Amino acid sequence: MSPTSSFSVVIEGQPPSANHQYAPAKRRSKAGREYLGLRKLKDIETYQLIAVSRTRRARPAGWAPPPYRPKDGMGFITLSFSFYLGGEADTDNLMKILDDAVAIALGVNDRTFLSRAMHKQTGVKQPRVEIEISCDA
């Protein structure tokens, strides 16, 4: 386990909803056959790239996730979200977008996350999300 067990990150802007994460798109199989698949929307990709970058910068030197031992109930990473939103949104859908980005930034699978919304405020002029990232001691 690392010496620092928690840190915070602030991601500016209103996060997009996972409800609108994908759009139909033509794809090609390895065999060259065309089929209808899904592609991630550009605004989702852009927001997630910003979240990945901010999380990597906020991560303290030497911070590492604990060994993942779900059978022992150990090794989970808790993400505590405080949402300051410009408009109304379903926090479950916002957390999914952010879980994916934080997982990339930390180099872990998001199945290790225990995500929870701690605060939600709407009508904010400068929307943002504050995330406290912590792990087992």
Chimera marker file (.cmm) of the C-alpha trace (Angstrom):
<marker_set name="trace">
<marker id="1" x="0.000" y="0.000" z="0.000" r="1" g="1" b="0" radius="0.5"/>
<marker id="2" x="1.158" y="3.494" z="-0.705" r="1" g="1" b="0" radius="0.5"/>
<marker id="3" x="1.959" y="6.084" z="1.970" r="1" g="1" b="0" radius="0.5"/>
<marker id="4" x="-0.888" y="8.338" z="0.777" r="1" g="1" b="0" radius="0.5"/>
<marker id="5" x="-4.278" y="6.619" z="0.851" r="1" g="1" b="0" radius="0.5"/>
<marker id="6" x="-6.440" y="9.436" z="-0.540" r="1" g="1" b="0" radius="0.5"/>
<marker id="7" x="-6.387" y="12.445" z="-2.817" r="1" g="1" b="0" radius="0.5"/>
<marker id="8" x="-8.839" y="14.817" z="-4.500" r="1" g="1" b="0" radius="0.5"/>
<marker id="9" x="-9.358" y="15.996" z="-8.049" r="1" g="1" b="0" radius="0.5"/>
<marker id="10" x="-11.571" y="18.739" z="-9.501" r="1" g="1" b="0" radius="0.5"/>
<marker id="11" x="-12.877" y="18.418" z="-13.048" r="1" g="1" b="0" radius="0.5"/>
<marker id="12" x="-14.360" y="21.579" z="-14.481" r="1" g="1" b="0" radius="0.5"/>
<marker id="13" x="-17.482" y="21.610" z="-16.613" r="1" g="1" b="0" radius="0.5"/>
<marker id="14" x="-20.796" y="19.763" z="-16.655" r="1" g="1" b="0" radius="0.5"/>
<marker id="15" x="-20.135" y="16.059" z="-17.194" r="1" g="1" b="0" radius="0.5"/>
<marker id="16" x="-22.077" y="14.459" z="-20.046" r="1" g="1" b="0" radius="0.5"/>
<marker id="17" x="-24.573" y="11.713" z="-19.249" r="1" g="1" b="0" radius="0.5"/>
<marker id="18" x="-23.900" y="8.027" z="-19.950" r="1" g="1" b="0" radius="0.5"/>
<marker id="19" x="-27.462" y="7.895" z="-21.300" r="1" g="1" b="0" radius="0.5"/>
<marker id="20" x="-26.140" y="9.550" z="-24.441" r="1" g="1" b="0" radius="0.5"/>
<marker id="21" x="-22.664" y="7.981" z="-24.520" r="1" g="1" b="0" radius="0.5"/>
<marker id="22" x="-22.902" y="6.077" z="-27.809" r="1" g="1" b="0" radius="0.5"/>
<marker id="23" x="-24.294" y="6.603" z="-31.298" r="1" g="1" b="0" radius="0.5"/>
<marker id="24" x="-24.874" y="4.092" z="-34.113" r="1" g="1" b="0" radius="0.5"/>
<marker id="25" x="-21.925" y="3.824" z="-36.490" r="1" g="1" b="0" radius="0.5"/>
<marker id="26" x="-20.906" y="1.655" z="-39.404" r="1" g="1" b="0" radius="0.5"/>
<marker id="27" x="-18.078" y="-0.703" z="-38.482" r="1" g="1" b="0" radius="0.5"/>
<marker id="28" x="-15.988" y="-3.308" z="-40.257" r="1" g="1" b="0" radius="0.5"/>
<marker id="29" x="-15.228" y="-6.757" z="-38.918" r="1" g="1" b="0" radius="0.5"/>
<marker id="30" x="-11.748" y="-8.275" z="-39.175" r="1" g="1" b="0" radius="0.5"/>
<marker id="31" x="-13.070" y="-10.215" z="-42.143" r="1" g="1" b="0" radius="0.5"/>
<marker id="32" x="-14.007" y="-6.921" z="-43.834" r="1" g="1" b="0" radius="0.5"/>
<marker id="33" x="-17.782" y="-7.209" z="-43.434" r="1" g="1" b="0" radius="0.5"/>
<marker id="34" x="-19.677" y="-4.042" z="-42.657" r="1" g="1" b="0" radius="0.5"/>
<marker id="35" x="-22.046" y="-4.022" z="-39.699" r="1" g="1" b="0" radius="0.5"/>
<marker id="36" x="-23.874" y="-1.490" z="-37.533" r="1" g="1" b="0" radius="0.5"/>
<marker id="37" x="-22.098" y="-0.919" z="-34.223" r="1" g="1" b="0" radius="0.5"/>
<marker id="38" x="-21.663" y="1.842" z="-31.701" r="1" g="1" b="0" radius="0.5"/>
<marker id="39" x="-19.134" y="4.642" z="-31.292" r="1" g="1" b="0" radius="0.5"/>
<marker id="40" x="-18.510" y="6.868" z="-28.320" r="1" g="1" b="0" radius="0.5"/>
<marker id="41" x="-19.645" y="10.449" z="-28.905" r="1" g="1" b="0" radius="0.5"/>
<marker id="42" x="-16.900" y="13.054" z="-29.317" r="1" g="1" b="0" radius="0.5"/>
<marker id="43" x="-18.027" y="15.244" z="-26.386" r="1" g="1" b="0" radius="0.5"/>
<marker id="44" x="-17.895" y="12.197" z="-24.091" r="1" g="1" b="0" radius="0.5"/>
<marker id="45" x="-14.393" y="11.317" z="-25.303" r="1" g="1" b="0" radius="0.5"/>
<marker id="46" x="-13.205" y="14.893" z="-24.842" r="1" g="1" b="0" radius="0.5"/>
<marker id="47" x="-14.607" y="15.166" z="-21.307" r="1" g="1" b="0" radius="0.5"/>
<marker id="48" x="-13.094" y="11.808" z="-20.345" r="1" g="1" b="0" radius="0.5"/>
<marker id="49" x="-9.671" y="12.813" z="-21.701" r="1" g="1" b="0" radius="0.5"/>
<marker id="50" x="-9.798" y="15.969" z="-19.574" r="1" g="1" b="0" radius="0.5"/>
<marker id="51" x="-10.825" y="13.907" z="-16.526" r="1" g="1" b="0" radius="0.5"/>
<marker id="52" x="-7.996" y="11.403" z="-17.135" r="1" g="1" b="0" radius="0.5"/>
<marker id="53" x="-5.452" y="14.221" z="-17.394" r="1" g="1" b="0" radius="0.5"/>
<marker id="54" x="-6.693" y="16.019" z="-14.261" r="1" g="1" b="0" radius="0.5"/>
<marker id="55" x="-6.736" y="12.791" z="-12.253" r="1" g="1" b="0" radius="0.5"/>
<marker id="56" x="-3.192" y="11.861" z="-13.300" r="1" g="1" b="0" radius="0.5"/>
<marker id="57" x="-1.944" y="15.306" z="-12.290" r="1" g="1" b="0" radius="0.5"/>
<marker id="58" x="-3.725" y="15.170" z="-8.927" r="1" g="1" b="0" radius="0.5"/>
<marker id="59" x="-2.439" y="11.696" z="-8.089" r="1" g="1" b="0" radius="0.5"/>
<marker id="60" x="0.356" y="12.021" z="-5.508" r="1" g="1" b="0" radius="0.5"/>
<marker id="61" x="3.761" y="10.568" z="-6.332" r="1" g="1" b="0" radius="0.5"/>
<marker id="62" x="3.953" y="7.045" z="-4.969" r="1" g="1" b="0" radius="0.5"/>
<marker id="63" x="0.179" y="6.594" z="-4.692" r="1" g="1" b="0" radius="0.5"/>
<marker id="64" x="-0.786" y="3.071" z="-5.679" r="1" g="1" b="0" radius="0.5"/>
<marker id="65" x="-4.042" y="1.159" z="-5.382" r="1" g="1" b="0" radius="0.5"/>
<marker id="66" x="-4.125" y="-1.695" z="-2.876" r="1" g="1" b="0" radius="0.5"/>
<marker id="67" x="-4.106" y="-5.319" z="-4.034" r="1" g="1" b="0" radius="0.5"/>
<marker id="68" x="-7.633" y="-6.217" z="-5.190" r="1" g="1" b="0" radius="0.5"/>
<marker id="69" x="-9.021" y="-9.021" z="-2.983" r="1" g="1" b="0" radius="0.5"/>
<marker id="70" x="-12.803" y="-8.998" z="-3.394" r="1" g="1" b="0" radius="0.5"/>
<marker id="71" x="-13.304" y="-12.367" z="-1.647" r="1" g="1" b="0" radius="0.5"/>
<marker id="72" x="-11.798" y="-10.793" z="1.466" r="1" g="1" b="0" radius="0.5"/>
<marker id="73" x="-13.706" y="-7.534" z="0.962" r="1" g="1" b="0" radius="0.5"/>
<marker id="74" x="-10.389" y="-5.732" z="0.476" r="1" g="1" b="0" radius="0.5"/>
<marker id="75" x="-8.680" y="-3.671" z="-2.179" r="1" g="1" b="0" radius="0.5"/>
<marker id="76" x="-11.545" y="-1.439" z="-3.171" r="1" g="1" b="0" radius="0.5"/>
<marker id="77" x="-11.087" y="2.173" z="-4.216" r="1" g="1" b="0" radius="0.5"/>
<marker id="78" x="-13.780" y="4.572" z="-3.023" r="1" g="1" b="0" radius="0.5"/>
<marker id="79" x="-14.772" y="7.455" z="-5.278" r="1" g="1" b="0" radius="0.5"/>
<marker id="80" x="-16.815" y="10.088" z="-3.446" r="1" g="1" b="0" radius="0.5"/>
<marker id="81" x="-18.399" y="12.556" z="-5.870" r="1" g="1" b="0" radius="0.5"/>
<marker id="82" x="-19.626" y="16.084" z="-5.194" r="1" g="1" b="0" radius="0.5"/>
<marker id="83" x="-21.519" y="17.452" z="-8.183" r="1" g="1" b="0" radius="0.5"/>
<marker id="84" x="-21.918" y="21.180" z="-8.800" r="1" g="1" b="0" radius="0.5"/>
<marker id="85" x="-24.045" y="21.232" z="-11.948" r="1" g="1" b="0" radius="0.5"/>
<marker id="86" x="-25.365" y="23.840" z="-14.316" r="1" g="1" b="0" radius="0.5"/>
<marker id="87" x="-28.517" y="21.811" z="-14.931" r="1" g="1" b="0" radius="0.5"/>
<marker id="88" x="-30.319" y="18.783" z="-13.607" r="1" g="1" b="0" radius="0.5"/>
<marker id="89" x="-28.777" y="15.355" z="-14.261" r="1" g="1" b="0" radius="0.5"/>
<marker id="90" x="-28.908" y="11.769" z="-13.012" r="1" g="1" b="0" radius="0.5"/>
<marker id="91" x="-25.751" y="11.310" z="-10.919" r="1" g="1" b="0" radius="0.5"/>
<marker id="92" x="-25.598" y="7.552" z="-11.651" r="1" g="1" b="0" radius="0.5"/>
<marker id="93" x="-25.111" y="8.318" z="-15.346" r="1" g="1" b="0" radius="0.5"/>
<marker id="94" x="-22.523" y="11.001" z="-14.619" r="1" g="1" b="0" radius="0.5"/>
<marker id="95" x="-20.561" y="8.697" z="-12.311" r="1" g="1" b="0" radius="0.5"/>
<marker id="96" x="-20.272" y="6.020" z="-15.015" r="1" g="1" b="0" radius="0.5"/>
<marker id="97" x="-18.544" y="8.468" z="-17.381" r="1" g="1" b="0" radius="0.5"/>
<marker id="98" x="-16.195" y="9.559" z="-14.591" r="1" g="1" b="0" radius="0.5"/>
<marker id="99" x="-15.555" y="6.010" z="-13.311" r="1" g="1" b="0" radius="0.5"/>
<marker id="100" x="-14.260" y="5.055" z="-16.762" r="1" g="1" b="0" radius="0.5"/>
<marker id="101" x="-11.932" y="8.069" z="-16.882" r="1" g="1" b="0" radius="0.5"/>
<marker id="102" x="-10.571" y="7.606" z="-13.345" r="1" g="1" b="0" radius="0.5"/>
<marker id="103" x="-9.968" y="3.897" z="-14.035" r="1" g="1" b="0" radius="0.5"/>
<marker id="104" x="-7.822" y="4.809" z="-17.050" r="1" g="1" b="0" radius="0.5"/>
<marker id="105" x="-5.929" y="7.443" z="-15.052" r="1" g="1" b="0" radius="0.5"/>
<marker id="106" x="-5.179" y="5.024" z="-12.195" r="1" g="1" b="0" radius="0.5"/>
<marker id="107" x="-4.515" y="2.017" z="-14.419" r="1" g="1" b="0" radius="0.5"/>
<marker id="108" x="-7.146" y="-0.147" z="-12.739" r="1" g="1" b="0" radius="0.5"/>
<marker id="109" x="-10.384" y="-1.879" z="-13.673" r="1" g="1" b="0" radius="0.5"/>
<marker id="110" x="-13.421" y="0.105" z="-12.524" r="1" g="1" b="0" radius="0.5"/>
<marker id="111" x="-14.854" y="-3.043" z="-10.911" r="1" g="1" b="0" radius="0.5"/>
<marker id="112" x="-12.585" y="-2.137" z="-7.962" r="1" g="1" b="0" radius="0.5"/>
<marker id="113" x="-14.547" y="1.101" z="-7.412" r="1" g="1" b="0" radius="0.5"/>
<marker id="114" x="-17.129" y="1.805" z="-4.762" r="1" g="1" b="0" radius="0.5"/>
<marker id="115" x="-18.653" y="4.974" z="-6.227" r="1" g="1" b="0" radius="0.5"/>
<marker id="116" x="-21.005" y="7.205" z="-4.299" r="1" g="1" b="0" radius="0.5"/>
<marker id="117" x="-22.587" y="10.591" z="-4.790" r="1" g="1" b="0" radius="0.5"/>
<marker id="118" x="-22.072" y="12.666" z="-1.659" r="1" g="1" b="0" radius="0.5"/>
<marker id="119" x="-23.437" y="16.034" z="-2.805" r="1" g="1" b="0" radius="0.5"/>
<marker id="120" x="-25.439" y="17.453" z="-5.691" r="1" g="1" b="0" radius="0.5"/>
<marker id="121" x="-26.175" y="21.095" z="-6.371" r="1" g="1" b="0" radius="0.5"/>
<marker id="122" x="-27.750" y="22.481" z="-9.548" r="1" g="1" b="0" radius="0.5"/>
<marker id="123" x="-27.945" y="25.964" z="-11.049" r="1" g="1" b="0" radius="0.5"/>
<marker id="124" x="-24.219" y="26.550" z="-10.587" r="1" g="1" b="0" radius="0.5"/>
<marker id="125" x="-22.638" y="29.118" z="-12.934" r="1" g="1" b="0" radius="0.5"/>
<marker id="126" x="-19.299" y="27.266" z="-13.149" r="1" g="1" b="0" radius="0.5"/>
<marker id="127" x="-20.130" y="23.531" z="-13.108" r="1" g="1" b="0" radius="0.5"/>
<marker id="128" x="-17.571" y="21.072" z="-11.787" r="1" g="1" b="0" radius="0.5"/>
<marker id="129" x="-17.172" y="17.705" z="-10.128" r="1" g="1" b="0" radius="0.5"/>
<marker id="130" x="-15.006" y="17.170" z="-7.066" r="1" g="1" b="0" radius="0.5"/>
<marker id="131" x="-13.836" y="13.593" z="-6.495" r="1" g="1" b="0" radius="0.5"/>
<marker id="132" x="-12.209" y="12.248" z="-3.357" r="1" g="1" b="0" radius="0.5"/>
<marker id="133" x="-10.319" y="9.053" z="-4.235" r="1" g="1" b="0" radius="0.5"/>
<marker id="134" x="-9.409" y="6.817" z="-1.304" r="1" g="1" b="0" radius="0.5"/>
<marker id="135" x="-8.459" y="3.218" z="-0.647" r="1" g="1" b="0" radius="0.5"/>
<marker id="136" x="-8.248" y="0.733" z="2.200" r="1" g="1" b="0" radius="0.5"/>
<marker id="137" x="-5.669" y="1.447" z="4.840" r="1" g="1" b="0" radius="0.5"/>
<link id1="1" id2="2" r="1" g="1" b="0" radius="0.2"/>
<link id1="2" id2="3" r="1" g="1" b="0" radius="0.2"/>
<link id1="3" id2="4" r="1" g="1" b="0" radius="0.2"/>
<link id1="4" id2="5" r="1" g="1" b="0" radius="0.2"/>
<link id1="5" id2="6" r="1" g="1" b="0" radius="0.2"/>
<link id1="6" id2="7" r="1" g="1" b="0" radius="0.2"/>
<link id1="7" id2="8" r="1" g="1" b="0" radius="0.2"/>
<link id1="8" id2="9" r="1" g="1" b="0" radius="0.2"/>
<link id1="9" id2="10" r="1" g="1" b="0" radius="0.2"/>
<link id1="10" id2="11" r="1" g="1" b="0" radius="0.2"/>
<link id1="11" id2="12" r="1" g="1" b="0" radius="0.2"/>
<link id1="12" id2="13" r="1" g="1" b="0" radius="0.2"/>
<link id1="13" id2="14" r="1" g="1" b="0" radius="0.2"/>
<link id1="14" id2="15" r="1" g="1" b="0" radius="0.2"/>
<link id1="15" id2="16" r="1" g="1" b="0" radius="0.2"/>
<link id1="16" id2="17" r="1" g="1" b="0" radius="0.2"/>
<link id1="17" id2="18" r="1" g="1" b="0" radius="0.2"/>
<link id1="18" id2="19" r="1" g="1" b="0" radius="0.2"/>
<link id1="19" id2="20" r="1" g="1" b="0" radius="0.2"/>
<link id1="20" id2="21" r="1" g="1" b="0" radius="0.2"/>
<link id1="21" id2="22" r="1" g="1" b="0" radius="0.2"/>
<link id1="22" id2="23" r="1" g="1" b="0" radius="0.2"/>
<link id1="23" id2="24" r="1" g="1" b="0" radius="0.2"/>
<link id1="24" id2="25" r="1" g="1" b="0" radius="0.2"/>
<link id1="25" id2="26" r="1" g="1" b="0" radius="0.2"/>
<link id1="26" id2="27" r="1" g="1" b="0" radius="0.2"/>
<link id1="27" id2="28" r="1" g="1" b="0" radius="0.2"/>
<link id1="28" id2="29" r="1" g="1" b="0" radius="0.2"/>
<link id1="29" id2="30" r="1" g="1" b="0" radius="0.2"/>
<link id1="30" id2="31" r="1" g="1" b="0" radius="0.2"/>
<link id1="31" id2="32" r="1" g="1" b="0" radius="0.2"/>
<link id1="32" id2="33" r="1" g="1" b="0" radius="0.2"/>
<link id1="33" id2="34" r="1" g="1" b="0" radius="0.2"/>
<link id1="34" id2="35" r="1" g="1" b="0" radius="0.2"/>
<link id1="35" id2="36" r="1" g="1" b="0" radius="0.2"/>
<link id1="36" id2="37" r="1" g="1" b="0" radius="0.2"/>
<link id1="37" id2="38" r="1" g="1" b="0" radius="0.2"/>
<link id1="38" id2="39" r="1" g="1" b="0" radius="0.2"/>
<link id1="39" id2="40" r="1" g="1" b="0" radius="0.2"/>
<link id1="40" id2="41" r="1" g="1" b="0" radius="0.2"/>
<link id1="41" id2="42" r="1" g="1" b="0" radius="0.2"/>
<link id1="42" id2="43" r="1" g="1" b="0" radius="0.2"/>
<link id1="43" id2="44" r="1" g="1" b="0" radius="0.2"/>
<link id1="44" id2="45" r="1" g="1" b="0" radius="0.2"/>
<link id1="45" id2="46" r="1" g="1" b="0" radius="0.2"/>
<link id1="46" id2="47" r="1" g="1" b="0" radius="0.2"/>
<link id1="47" id2="48" r="1" g="1" b="0" radius="0.2"/>
<link id1="48" id2="49" r="1" g="1" b="0" radius="0.2"/>
<link id1="49" id2="50" r="1" g="1" b="0" radius="0.2"/>
<link id1="50" id2="51" r="1" g="1" b="0" radius="0.2"/>
<link id1="51" id2="52" r="1" g="1" b="0" radius="0.2"/>
<link id1="52" id2="53" r="1" g="1" b="0" radius="0.2"/>
<link id1="53" id2="54" r="1" g="1" b="0" radius="0.2"/>
<link id1="54" id2="55" r="1" g="1" b="0" radius="0.2"/>
<link id1="55" id2="56" r="1" g="1" b="0" radius="0.2"/>
<link id1="56" id2="57" r="1" g="1" b="0" radius="0.2"/>
<link id1="57" id2="58" r="1" g="1" b="0" radius="0.2"/>
<link id1="58" id2="59" r="1" g="1" b="0" radius="0.2"/>
<link id1="59" id2="60" r="1" g="1" b="0" radius="0.2"/>
<link id1="60" id2="61" r="1" g="1" b="0" radius="0.2"/>
<link id1="61" id2="62" r="1" g="1" b="0" radius="0.2"/>
<link id1="62" id2="63" r="1" g="1" b="0" radius="0.2"/>
<link id1="63" id2="64" r="1" g="1" b="0" radius="0.2"/>
<link id1="64" id2="65" r="1" g="1" b="0" radius="0.2"/>
<link id1="65" id2="66" r="1" g="1" b="0" radius="0.2"/>
<link id1="66" id2="67" r="1" g="1" b="0" radius="0.2"/>
<link id1="67" id2="68" r="1" g="1" b="0" radius="0.2"/>
<link id1="68" id2="69" r="1" g="1" b="0" radius="0.2"/>
<link id1="69" id2="70" r="1" g="1" b="0" radius="0.2"/>
<link id1="70" id2="71" r="1" g="1" b="0" radius="0.2"/>
<link id1="71" id2="72" r="1" g="1" b="0" radius="0.2"/>
<link id1="72" id2="73" r="1" g="1" b="0" radius="0.2"/>
<link id1="73" id2="74" r="1" g="1" b="0" radius="0.2"/>
<link id1="74" id2="75" r="1" g="1" b="0" radius="0.2"/>
<link id1="75" id2="76" r="1" g="1" b="0" radius="0.2"/>
<link id1="76" id2="77" r="1" g="1" b="0" radius="0.2"/>
<link id1="77" id2="78" r="1" g="1" b="0" radius="0.2"/>
<link id1="78" id2="79" r="1" g="1" b="0" radius="0.2"/>
<link id1="79" id2="80" r="1" g="1" b="0" radius="0.2"/>
<link id1="80" id2="81" r="1" g="1" b="0" radius="0.2"/>
<link id1="81" id2="82" r="1" g="1" b="0" radius="0.2"/>
<link id1="82" id2="83" r="1" g="1" b="0" radius="0.2"/>
<link id1="83" id2="84" r="1" g="1" b="0" radius="0.2"/>
<link id1="84" id2="85" r="1" g="1" b="0" radius="0.2"/>
<link id1="85" id2="86" r="1" g="1" b="0" radius="0.2"/>
<link id1="86" id2="87" r="1" g="1" b="0" radius="0.2"/>
<link id1="87" id2="88" r="1" g="1" b="0" radius="0.2"/>
<link id1="88" id2="89" r="1" g="1" b="0" radius="0.2"/>
<link id1="89" id2="90" r="1" g="1" b="0" radius="0.2"/>
<link id1="90" id2="91" r="1" g="1" b="0" radius="0.2"/>
<link id1="91" id2="92" r="1" g="1" b="0" radius="0.2"/>
<link id1="92" id2="93" r="1" g="1" b="0" radius="0.2"/>
<link id1="93" id2="94" r="1" g="1" b="0" radius="0.2"/>
<link id1="94" id2="95" r="1" g="1" b="0" radius="0.2"/>
<link id1="95" id2="96" r="1" g="1" b="0" radius="0.2"/>
<link id1="96" id2="97" r="1" g="1" b="0" radius="0.2"/>
<link id1="97" id2="98" r="1" g="1" b="0" radius="0.2"/>
<link id1="98" id2="99" r="1" g="1" b="0" radius="0.2"/>
<link id1="99" id2="100" r="1" g="1" b="0" radius="0.2"/>
<link id1="100" id2="101" r="1" g="1" b="0" radius="0.2"/>
<link id1="101" id2="102" r="1" g="1" b="0" radius="0.2"/>
<link id1="102" id2="103" r="1" g="1" b="0" radius="0.2"/>
<link id1="103" id2="104" r="1" g="1" b="0" radius="0.2"/>
<link id1="104" id2="105" r="1" g="1" b="0" radius="0.2"/>
<link id1="105" id2="106" r="1" g="1" b="0" radius="0.2"/>
<link id1="106" id2="107" r="1" g="1" b="0" radius="0.2"/>
<link id1="107" id2="108" r="1" g="1" b="0" radius="0.2"/>
<link id1="108" id2="109" r="1" g="1" b="0" radius="0.2"/>
<link id1="109" id2="110" r="1" g="1" b="0" radius="0.2"/>
<link id1="110" id2="111" r="1" g="1" b="0" radius="0.2"/>
<link id1="111" id2="112" r="1" g="1" b="0" radius="0.2"/>
<link id1="112" id2="113" r="1" g="1" b="0" radius="0.2"/>
<link id1="113" id2="114" r="1" g="1" b="0" radius="0.2"/>
<link id1="114" id2="115" r="1" g="1" b="0" radius="0.2"/>
<link id1="115" id2="116" r="1" g="1" b="0" radius="0.2"/>
<link id1="116" id2="117" r="1" g="1" b="0" radius="0.2"/>
<link id1="117" id2="118" r="1" g="1" b="0" radius="0.2"/>
<link id1="118" id2="119" r="1" g="1" b="0" radius="0.2"/>
<link id1="119" id2="120" r="1" g="1" b="0" radius="0.2"/>
<link id1="120" id2="121" r="1" g="1" b="0" radius="0.2"/>
<link id1="121" id2="122" r="1" g="1" b="0" radius="0.2"/>
<link id1="122" id2="123" r="1" g="1" b="0" radius="0.2"/>
<link id1="123" id2="124" r="1" g="1" b="0" radius="0.2"/>
<link id1="124" id2="125" r="1" g="1" b="0" radius="0.2"/>
<link id1="125" id2="126" r="1" g="1" b="0" radius="0.2"/>
<link id1="126" id2="127" r="1" g="1" b="0" radius="0.2"/>
<link id1="127" id2="128" r="1" g="1" b="0" radius="0.2"/>
<link id1="128" id2="129" r="1" g="1" b="0" radius="0.2"/>
<link id1="129" id2="130" r="1" g="1" b="0" radius="0.2"/>
<link id1="130" id2="131" r="1" g="1" b="0" radius="0.2"/>
<link id1="131" id2="132" r="1" g="1" b="0" radius="0.2"/>
<link id1="132" id2="133" r="1" g="1" b="0" radius="0.2"/>
<link id1="133" id2="134" r="1" g="1" b="0" radius="0.2"/>
<link id1="134" id2="135" r="1" g="1" b="0" radius="0.2"/>
<link id1="135" id2="136" r="1" g="1" b="0" radius="0.2"/>
<link id1="136" id2="137" r="1" g="1" b="0" radius="0.2"/>
</marker_set>
